[in-house]
Amino acid sequence: MKNIILFAVILILFSSCSNKEKAHEEVSNESTSVTYEGTWKRSFELGVDTLQYVTYNIMNDSIQYIMEGPLPIKYTMYKDTFITKDNRWIGNLGDDYYTVFVKYYNADSISLFKQQFETREEALTRAYPSDTVSGHFSSWYTYYSKQQEQ
């Protein structure tokens, strides 16, 4: 009887570990194409009479981030994983990882949230941001297609 119980416990533990690994594999190997490729822009006031421009060039394999104005920044994140369930695009730039969530999009505009992480695991497990989340460079912002700039 003890052997049967021990065997059942081992079988349950093995099955549990196997399912966790399989679930992680499914998430990490998902590679669906993004449906919101294109150039998306927004501008905002950095100070009195000082505009800052942000552009996302979204391609299937990468996202180029460009900020023009008094604080210029330009870099390209390369796609690691795209999870369709929550429109989570994970990319890396060297040793840093970025998660970009898309809340809504159409031909004219898109709502994006981007956050930087030190590890891929953090990027994969980041909870979907609330509508009211607000932080320095980590908030929901609306961008407009290059043809519909506002």
N, C-alpha and C positions, 0 to 999 in steps of 0.2 A: 504494500500500500504506500509506504514511504517513497519507494522508487517511482510509482505512478505520479504522486504529487510533485516530486522533484522534477520529473520529466515534463509535467504540465507547466510548472513555473519557468523552466528553462525555455520551453517552446514559446510561452507568452513573451518573455523578455526578448528572445531572438526576433520574434515577429514584430514587436514594438520597435526595436532598433532598426530593423529592416524597413519598416514603413516610414520612419523618420528620415532615413537616408534616401528613400525613394521620393518622398515629398520634396526634400531639399534638391534632389536631382531635377525633378520636374520644374521647379521654380528657376533654378540656375541655368537650365538649358532652354528655356522658352525663348524663342527668337522670332516672334511675329514682327512683321514690318509695321512701322508707325504709319498712321493715316493722316497725320498733320504736318507732313513735310512742307517746307517753305521758309520764307523769310518773314519774321514777325518783329515789329518794332513798337517802342513806346518812348515817350520823353517825359521828363519831370523837372521841376525847378529845384536846383541845388542851392540856390540862394536868390537874392534879388536880381532879376534880369539875367540869371545864369541857368541855361538849360543843359541837362545831361541826357544823352540818348543811349538806349539799350537795344541791341539787336540780337535775336536768336536766329541763326541759320540752321534749321533742323533738317538733317538728312537721315536716311535709314541707318547709316553706320556711325554717325557722329553728330554732335551739336557744337557749333561755333558760337561763342559768346563774345560780343563786342560792346564795350561801353565807351562812348565818345563824349568829349567835353572836358571840363577841368580835371576829372579823374579818369583818365583813359586806362582801359584794361582790354586785353584780347587773349583768348585761349580756346582750344578745341578739346572737348571731352569725347572720348571714343566709346561707343556702345559696348557694354558688357552684357546687359540683360534688359529685356523689355517684357513687362508683365501686363497683359491686356486687362486682367481683372480690375485693376485700379489705375490703369494708364500710368504705370511706374516705369520710367526710363532710367536705367542705371548706367552710368558711364564712368570712365576713369581718366585721370590726367596724372600720369606718373604714379605716385603712391597714394594719391587722394581719390576718393570716390564721390560722385554726385548723384543725388536722386532728383529727378525732375518729374513732378506730377502734373497731369493735365486734367483740369476740372471740366472744362467745356471748350469746344472749338467749332467753328464753322468757316466758311470761305473768307469771312471778313475779320474775325478776331479769335483769340485763344486766351485762356486763363492758365497761367503757369505758376508753379511753386518750385523753387530750387533750393536744395540744401547740400552742404558739403559734409563729408564724413571721412574719418581716418581709415575705416575698414569697409570691405564689401559687405560683411555680415551686418554692420550697422545700417548700411544703405538698404539692404534687403528687408530688414526688420522694422524700419521706420514706419510708424503708424501713419495712416492717411491723415494729412493735416486738416484741422477744422477750418470752417469758413472764416473764422475770426482770428486765426493765428497771425501774429505780427512780430516781426523781428528784423534785425539789420540784414538786408539782402535775403531774408527767408520769409516772404509773405506772398500771398496771392496777388498777382498783377495781371492786368489785361494788356495784351499786345495786339497790334493790328497788322494785317497783311501789308506787304510793301505797297500794293496797289491801293489800299484803303487807309494810308497813314493819316493820323489825326493829331 
